[in-house]
Amino acid sequence: ATMENHGQRPELLAAAENRRGVSRRYSPTLEVPMLYFATRADFGEMPVGLVRVATPMQTIQRDIWQVQRLIWAVAGLISLVTVLLTYLIVARILQPIQSLTAAADAIAAGNEPGRLFTTHRDELGTLARAFNQMSSRLSRRLQQLKDSSERLTTVLESMSAGVVAVDPSHRVRFANSAACELPGFDDKDAD
């Protein structure tokens, strides 16, 4: 009885005409900004009344803020998982490359690198298998050269005749024991 007639409020007028109405305005009764929603109640095809609900804008803004916080938290979690997965994938790709690099460095330093083990079935796995074959062949060839060199040194050392090898600059590269006993030959000249 003390309230004014709300029948002319915009949300009720819109609901009477279009079945639904929404309005956002300051409530002089409650003295806060409010959101109003109204809908028309029909019996069959005949309108029988209007239903209106209202909620303070502060409540809606609080709910929106909570949804935004949830969205930011989910986005942060997804970003963290993405970074972690990216790190794991990159590490999985880089590990065989680092192994290949270390093996190539070992060969360049004159050491035997050992076998590379990989479970990859892609190009990296193919490269590792080819590298293992190349390393194995290189090791066999180096061993053959070492064996040949040792045989040659043994033959030359066992000769009673003096043998001296010089390079194009006339520096002594090799001299066997018999050559070192020759008069006037200084074995310090031999490398």
C-alpha positions in Angstrom: 0.0 0.0 0.0 2.9 2.4 0.6 4.7 1.6 -2.6 4.0 3.3 -5.9 2.5 1.4 -8.9 5.3 -0.5 -10.7 3.1 -1.3 -13.7 4.7 1.3 -15.9 8.3 0.1 -15.3 10.2 -0.5 -18.5 10.9 -4.2 -17.9 7.2 -4.9 -17.3 6.1 -2.9 -20.4 8.6 -4.9 -22.5 7.5 -8.2 -21.0 3.8 -7.4 -21.7 4.6 -6.7 -25.3 7.5 -9.1 -26.1 7.2 -11.8 -23.4 10.5 -10.7 -21.8 12.0 -7.5 -20.6 15.2 -6.4 -18.9 16.1 -3.1 -17.3 19.1 -1.8 -15.4 18.5 1.3 -13.2 18.9 2.8 -9.7 16.3 1.6 -7.2 15.0 4.6 -5.1 13.4 2.1 -2.7 16.6 0.2 -1.9 19.0 3.0 -3.0 21.3 0.7 -5.0 21.7 0.0 -8.7 19.5 -3.0 -9.7 19.0 -5.4 -12.6 15.3 -6.2 -13.3 14.0 -9.1 -15.4 10.3 -9.6 -16.2 8.5 -12.3 -18.2 4.9 -12.7 -19.2 2.9 -15.7 -17.8 0.5 -17.1 -20.3 -2.4 -19.6 -19.9 -2.5 -21.2 -23.3 -2.4 -18.2 -25.7 -3.9 -15.8 -23.2 -1.6 -13.6 -21.0 -2.6 -13.9 -17.3 0.1 -11.9 -15.6 3.7 -10.7 -15.3 6.5 -12.0 -13.1 9.4 -9.7 -12.2 12.7 -10.5 -10.3 15.4 -8.1 -9.3 18.9 -8.4 -8.0 21.5 -5.8 -7.0 24.1 -5.0 -9.7 26.7 -5.5 -7.0 25.8 -9.2 -6.7 26.0 -9.6 -10.5 29.4 -7.8 -10.6 30.6 -10.1 -7.8 29.5 -13.2 -9.7 31.1 -11.9 -12.9 34.3 -11.2 -11.0 34.3 -14.8 -9.7 33.8 -16.2 -13.2 36.6 -14.0 -14.5 38.9 -15.2 -11.7 38.0 -18.8 -12.6 38.7 -18.1 -16.3 42.1 -16.5 -15.5 43.0 -19.4 -13.2 42.1 -22.0 -15.8 44.0 -19.9 -18.5 47.0 -19.8 -16.1 46.9 -23.6 -15.5 46.5 -24.3 -19.2 49.5 -22.0 -19.9 51.6 -23.8 -17.3 50.7 -27.2 -18.7 51.5 -26.0 -22.2 54.9 -24.7 -21.1 55.7 -28.0 -19.3 54.6 -30.1 -22.3 56.6 -27.9 -24.6 59.7 -28.3 -22.4 59.3 -32.1 -22.3 58.8 -32.3 -26.1 61.8 -30.0 -26.8 64.0 -31.9 -24.3 63.0 -35.2 -26.0 64.0 -33.8 -29.3 67.2 -32.2 -28.1 68.6 -35.1 -26.1 69.4 -37.2 -29.2 70.9 -34.1 -30.9 73.1 -33.5 -27.9 74.2 -37.1 -27.8 75.1 -36.9 -31.5 77.0 -33.7 -30.9 79.0 -35.2 -28.0 79.8 -38.3 -30.1 81.0 -36.2 -33.0 83.1 -34.2 -30.7 84.6 -37.4 -29.3 85.5 -38.6 -32.8 87.0 -35.2 -33.6 89.2 -35.5 -30.5 90.4 -38.9 -31.6 88.3 -40.9 -29.0 85.9 -43.6 -29.6 82.4 -42.3 -28.9 80.7 -45.5 -28.0 77.2 -46.5 -29.4 74.3 -44.1 -29.4 71.1 -45.5 -28.1 67.8 -44.1 -29.3 64.2 -45.2 -29.3 63.2 -42.7 -31.9 61.7 -44.1 -35.1 62.0 -40.7 -36.9 64.8 -38.9 -38.7 66.8 -38.6 -35.5 66.7 -42.3 -35.0 67.8 -42.9 -38.6 70.6 -40.4 -38.1 71.7 -42.1 -34.8 71.8 -45.5 -36.5 73.8 -44.1 -39.4 76.2 -42.5 -37.0 76.6 -45.8 -35.1 77.5 -47.6 -38.4 79.9 -44.8 -39.4 81.5 -44.9 -36.0 81.9 -48.6 -36.1 83.4 -48.6 -39.6 85.8 -45.7 -38.6 86.9 -47.7 -35.5 87.6 -50.8 -37.6 89.6 -48.7 -40.1 91.6 -47.0 -37.4 92.4 -50.3 -35.8 93.5 -51.7 -39.2 95.7 -48.6 -39.6 97.2 -49.0 -36.1 97.8 -52.7 -36.8 99.5 -52.0 -40.1 101.6 -49.3 -38.5 102.7 -51.6 -35.7 103.6 -54.3 -38.3 105.6 -51.9 -40.4 107.4 -50.5 -37.3 108.2 -54.1 -36.2 109.5 -55.0 -39.6 111.6 -51.8 -39.9 113.0 -52.1 -36.4 114.0 -55.7 -37.0 116.0 -54.8 -40.1 119.7 -54.8 -39.8 120.0 -52.1 -42.4 119.5 -48.5 -41.4 116.2 -47.0 -42.7 115.6 -43.3 -42.5 112.4 -41.5 -43.8 112.5 -37.8 -44.5 109.7 -35.4 -45.6 109.9 -32.9 -48.5 111.5 -30.3 -46.1 114.3 -32.8 -45.4 113.3 -33.4 -41.8 113.8 -36.9 -40.5 110.4 -38.4 -39.8 111.5 -42.0 -38.9 114.7 -43.8 -38.3 115.0 -47.4 -37.2 117.5 -48.6 -34.5 120.1 -49.6 -37.1 120.0 -46.1 -38.6 120.6 -44.5 -35.2 123.8 -46.5 -34.9 125.2 -45.1 -38.2 128.2 -42.8 -37.7 127.2 -39.1 -37.9 123.5 -39.7 -37.4 121.9 -38.0 -34.5 118.8 -39.8 -33.3 117.5 -36.4 -31.9 116.9 -35.4 -35.5 114.1 -38.0 -35.8 110.5 -37.0 -34.9 
